[in-house]
Amino acid sequence: MHYDLRLLTVEDLPASWEMSRIAFGLDRKPPPGWLSARPGRHTWGAFDGAGRLVAKAMDREQDHWFGGRRVPASGIAGVVVMPDLRGTGLSRLVLARLFAASRDRGAVIATLFRTNPGPYRRLGCEQIGNLTWTALPTASLAEVRRPMEVALRPAEVADVPAILETYRIVARAGAGLMERSGPLFDTSPGAVLAGHDGITVATDSAGSVQGYVSWKRGPGYDASSRLSVPDLIGLSAPATTAMLALLGSWASVAPTVVLRLPDPDPAALLSSFTGARVESDDRWMLRVLDAARAVAARGWPRHVNGSVDLLLADGVCPWNAGPQRLILADGVGRLEPGGRGELHLDIRGLALIYAGIGAPALLRRAGLLGGDSTDGETFLQAAAAGPPPALLDYF
Ligand SMILES: CC(C)(COP(=O)(O)OP(=O)(O)OC[C@H]1O[C@@H](n2cnc3c(N)ncnc32)[C@H](O)[C@@H]1OP(=O)(O)O)[C@@H](O)C(=O)NCCC(=O)NCCS
C-alpha cells in the first residue's frame, strides 16, 4: 500500500483531532486554538489512496538543557495510527519522516512521553527519565521550621523575570529540563501568573528572589482535599525550607499536597517526606537525531578530556551510522567520522550516554554496547556521569 506523507494543513485539523480524540479518549470539542495553525508545531500525516488521514505525529520546536547548554529538539507528541492499520508499519513510516524533517530544521535530539516504549525503541529512542507527581501528607511538612531570614510574599508582575530565571538557573545546572521560552511558551507576565491560585516567592534579606512555589487549591477542606504544586524551585536551602513550611501550613484544610518534583530534589533532602507516594509517573524517552550535531550542542563534563572510537549502529537515521570518534575537551564535544570503531554502540545506548545515565556496564548487559576497549569504557563512564535527567513539562 502506498501512502502520501505530508505536513498537515489547517483543513486537516478536524480529522487530526478526531484521531487523537478516539486514541486518547478526549472530549469531542478540541481545546481553544487547536483547530488553527499553532506556531512551533508541525504535524506529519500519512494519507491513504482515498485521501484519508491514517497516521500522524507532531514535531514540536523546543529546547532541552544539557550540560549548561540549550539543545534544539523535536518534542514528539500526538502519535496515532488508525486502529484498523496498527501494526502495519505506519508509525515507523511517519516518525522516520519526522526525524529527517526535524533534523533539517535544526533539531539534534527528539524527546517524547510514551504510552508504550516498544514502538519507539524499535526506532532508536530510549527511556531516560520520569515526570513524577508525588503525593505527600501535608502534616509531614508541618514539622518544617520557617527560617526567619527568608520572606515569603505573593508574586507580582515585576517578579516574573526573576521567576523565569530561577527556573532557568536550575535547568542550566541539570539535564533534560525544557527551556521555558520559544514558540510553545507564553512568558508574558499575565500568562505566567495565571493558571495558578498563587505563586509565592521567597526572597533573601536583600529582597532578591531565591525561589518560588506555584500552587493550585483543590475543592473542599475535608480529608480528600489537596493542594497541587507544579513548581517548587529554591536556589538556597533556606528558601526551599521556607516554601516547604508554607505548604505545611495548609495541613488543616488540605491534608494532601501533590508536588511535581525532579528526583532527587532538595525538597526531599530538607524534609522527611514521610508517607510520600508516587501519584503519577510518566516516562519520557530521548532519540539522538543527529549524533554529530547533538554531541557538539550539549556541554560535557569539563574535566573529562580524551576520545573513544565508536562504531555507531542506527537503522533509522543512516547518517549517524558507522565509525565515529567521540572527542571531549574542556567541556566541548565533537563526533568525527572515522577511527577504529572499537566499541560498538547502538543509537539507544548513545541516548542514555547523552542523558548522563549510560554506564557502559549497564549498556553492555542490555545489549546496547559491544566490542572491546577498557579505556574507552572508562572514558564513556566519566562522560555519562550525570546529573540525572529531569523534565517538569508534559507535552
Ligand atoms: C503506538 C502506535 C502509534 C504504534 O503504531 P503502529 O503503526 O502500530 O506501529 P508500527 O507498525 O509502525 O510498528 C513500529 C515498530 O514498533 C513495533 N511495535 C509496534 N507496536 C508495538 C508494541 N505494542 N510493543 C512493542 N513493539 C511494538 C513494531 O513491531 C515495529 O517494529 P519493526 O518495524 O522493527 O518490526 C499505534 O499502536 C497507536 O496509534 N496506538 C494508540 C495511540 C498511542 O498509544 N499512541 C502513542 C502515544 S505515545
Ligand as a Chemical Component Dictionary entry (heavy atoms), coordinates in Angstrom:
data_LIG
# 
_chem_comp.id                   LIG 
_chem_comp.type                 NON-POLYMER 
_chem_comp.pdbx_formal_charge   0 
_chem_comp.three_letter_code    LIG 
# 
loop_
_chem_comp_atom.comp_id 
_chem_comp_atom.atom_id 
_chem_comp_atom.alt_atom_id 
_chem_comp_atom.type_symbol 
_chem_comp_atom.charge 
_chem_comp_atom.model_Cartn_x 
_chem_comp_atom.model_Cartn_y 
_chem_comp_atom.model_Cartn_z 
_chem_comp_atom.pdbx_ordinal 
LIG C1  C1  C 0 1.565  3.108  19.256 1  
LIG C2  C2  C 0 1.206  3.212  17.780 2  
LIG C3  C3  C 0 1.374  4.659  17.344 3  
LIG C4  C4  C 0 2.189  2.325  17.001 4  
LIG O1  O1  O 0 1.920  2.474  15.639 5  
LIG P1  P1  P 0 1.967  1.249  14.589 6  
LIG O2  O2  O 0 1.777  1.796  13.232 7  
LIG O3  O3  O 0 1.029  0.208  15.060 8  
LIG O4  O4  O 0 3.469  0.755  14.745 9  
LIG P2  P2  P 0 4.328  0.120  13.572 10 
LIG O5  O5  O 0 3.522  -0.952 12.909 11 
LIG O6  O6  O 0 4.866  1.195  12.693 12 
LIG O7  O7  O 0 5.496  -0.512 14.374 13 
LIG C5  C5  C 0 6.749  0.128  14.545 14 
LIG C6  C6  C 0 7.641  -0.819 15.270 15 
LIG O8  O8  O 0 7.219  -0.901 16.634 16 
LIG C7  C7  C 0 6.927  -2.248 16.950 17 
LIG N1  N1  N 0 5.721  -2.222 17.776 18 
LIG C8  C8  C 0 4.510  -1.761 17.443 19 
LIG N2  N2  N 0 3.670  -1.874 18.490 20 
LIG C9  C9  C 0 4.394  -2.424 19.487 21 
LIG C10 C10 C 0 4.078  -2.808 20.810 22 
LIG N3  N3  N 0 2.870  -2.605 21.319 23 
LIG N4  N4  N 0 5.072  -3.315 21.574 24 
LIG C11 C11 C 0 6.316  -3.495 21.073 25 
LIG N5  N5  N 0 6.667  -3.154 19.810 26 
LIG C12 C12 C 0 5.717  -2.638 19.045 27 
LIG C13 C13 C 0 6.661  -2.948 15.647 28 
LIG O9  O9  O 0 6.974  -4.318 15.711 29 
LIG C14 C14 C 0 7.575  -2.218 14.700 30 
LIG O10 O10 O 0 8.881  -2.698 14.795 31 
LIG P3  P3  P 0 9.633  -3.202 13.448 32 
LIG O11 O11 O 0 9.245  -2.211 12.360 33 
LIG O12 O12 O 0 11.057 -3.119 13.792 34 
LIG O13 O13 O 0 9.112  -4.565 13.223 35 
LIG C15 C15 C 0 -0.228 2.718  17.490 36 
LIG O14 O14 O 0 -0.378 1.427  18.016 37 
LIG C16 C16 C 0 -1.323 3.603  18.094 38 
LIG O15 O15 O 0 -1.835 4.512  17.434 39 
LIG N6  N6  N 0 -1.689 3.339  19.379 40 
LIG C17 C17 C 0 -2.722 4.140  20.071 41 
LIG C18 C18 C 0 -2.226 5.536  20.406 42 
LIG C19 C19 C 0 -0.895 5.543  21.120 43 
LIG O16 O16 O 0 -0.630 4.785  22.050 44 
LIG N7  N7  N 0 -0.001 6.449  20.658 45 
LIG C20 C20 C 0 1.314  6.594  21.208 46 
LIG C21 C21 C 0 1.355  7.782  22.093 47 
LIG S1  S1  S 0 2.965  7.988  22.816 48 
# 
loop_
_chem_comp_bond.comp_id 
_chem_comp_bond.atom_id_1 
_chem_comp_bond.atom_id_2 
_chem_comp_bond.value_order 
_chem_comp_bond.pdbx_ordinal 
LIG C1  C2  SING 1  
LIG C2  C3  SING 2  
LIG C2  C4  SING 3  
LIG C2  C15 SING 4  
LIG C4  O1  SING 5  
LIG O1  P1  SING 6  
LIG P1  O2  DOUB 7  
LIG P1  O3  SING 8  
LIG P1  O4  SING 9  
LIG O4  P2  SING 10 
LIG P2  O5  DOUB 11 
LIG P2  O6  SING 12 
LIG P2  O7  SING 13 
LIG O7  C5  SING 14 
LIG C5  C6  SING 15 
LIG C6  O8  SING 16 
LIG C6  C14 SING 17 
LIG O8  C7  SING 18 
LIG C7  N1  SING 19 
LIG C7  C13 SING 20 
LIG N1  C8  SING 21 
LIG N1  C12 SING 22 
LIG C8  N2  DOUB 23 
LIG N2  C9  SING 24 
LIG C9  C10 SING 25 
LIG C9  C12 DOUB 26 
LIG C10 N3  SING 27 
LIG C10 N4  DOUB 28 
LIG N4  C11 SING 29 
LIG C11 N5  DOUB 30 
LIG N5  C12 SING 31 
LIG C13 O9  SING 32 
LIG C13 C14 SING 33 
LIG C14 O10 SING 34 
LIG O10 P3  SING 35 
LIG P3  O11 DOUB 36 
LIG P3  O12 SING 37 
LIG P3  O13 SING 38 
LIG C15 O14 SING 39 
LIG C15 C16 SING 40 
LIG C16 O15 DOUB 41 
LIG C16 N6  SING 42 
LIG N6  C17 SING 43 
LIG C17 C18 SING 44 
LIG C18 C19 SING 45 
LIG C19 O16 DOUB 46 
LIG C19 N7  SING 47 
LIG N7  C20 SING 48 
LIG C20 C21 SING 49 
LIG C21 S1  SING 50 
# 
